[in-house]
Amino acid sequence: AYNIEMTFSHQIMVLLTLLVISKGTAGVARGSLVVLAAGLPMIGLPEAGLLLILAVDPVLDMGRTATNVFGCGVATAVIGRHGNADPIETANDTEKSLQAV
């Protein structure tokens, strides 16, 4: 949109920079806008470029959040399925420890 030439090495630097600063943003609503606002000046792009992303970010944000929730659900199911703890025993132990307090 701004007709800025980017070499392959600059593109790799942008990719690595955004990968590092974007950890944990999928679980935060509108978290990507904060990451992009912080990242754009570091990689030499104009801050006004954030306004272009603002129009499509709500739809993309829903996709990121859905992917995050799905991944957390799958991880929980896998751990619950292959874990050694019996959920009923664990619940009873928790109830007993709460009664002792």
N, C-alpha and C positions, 0 to 999 in steps of 0.2 A: 504494500500500500504506500510505503514511503520511498520506494525505489532505491533501497540501500543494498549495495553489493556485499555479499557475505561469502568469504572463501570457505572451503571445506573445513579448514582448521578452526575458523571462527564459529561455524555451525556446531562442531564437536564441543567447543568451549561453552557455547550457549546450552547445549544439551546437558553437559556435565554440571554446569552451574545450576540450572533449573532442577536437575535431579537431586542435587544436594540440598537446595533450599526448599524443596517442595515436600519433604517428608512430613507426614501427618496432616496434610491439608485435605485429604479426601473425607475425613470425618468431621470437618468443620465447614458449616455453611458459609459460602462466600470466602472461604480461606484462600482460594486460588487468586483472587483479586489482590489480596495483601502480598502474596508471594510475587505476583507479577509486578506490582508497584515497587517492590523492593529490588526485583531482579532486572527490570528494564534499564535503569541507569548503569548498573554494573556491566551490562553487556553492550552498552553504547546505542541503545534504541531510544527514540523519543518517548517521553512519558505519556504523550497524547495518544499513543497507540493503545493504551489501556481502554480508552473510550470505544475503540472498535470492538474490543473483546466483550465489553459490558453488555452489548446487545444480545450476544449468543450465550453468555455465561450461565444464565439460569437453567437452560436446557442441558448444557454440559455438566453443570453442577449436580443436577438430578441423576445423570448417568454415573458420575463419580461416586455419589453417595450410595446409589443402588449397588454398584460394584463392591464398595467397601462393606456394606451390610451383608451382601451375599458371601463375600470372602470370610467375614467373621463368623457367619452362620455355618459355613462349611468346616472351618477350623474347629468350631465348637462341637459339631457333630462327629468329626473324626476323632477328636480327643475323647469325647464321651463314649464313642463306640469302642475304641481300642484301649481305653484307660483300664486300669486294674481295680479302681474303686467301684464299689456297688453303690448306686445313687441312693437306694433306700437306707442302707447302713450309714452312709455319710449324713443323710438327713436326720436319722435317729441320733447319731453322735452329736450333731450340731444342736439338736433340741435338748439333749441331756446336758451339754455344756452351758446352754443358755439358762436352763433351770437351776444349775448350780450357782450361777451368778446371782 
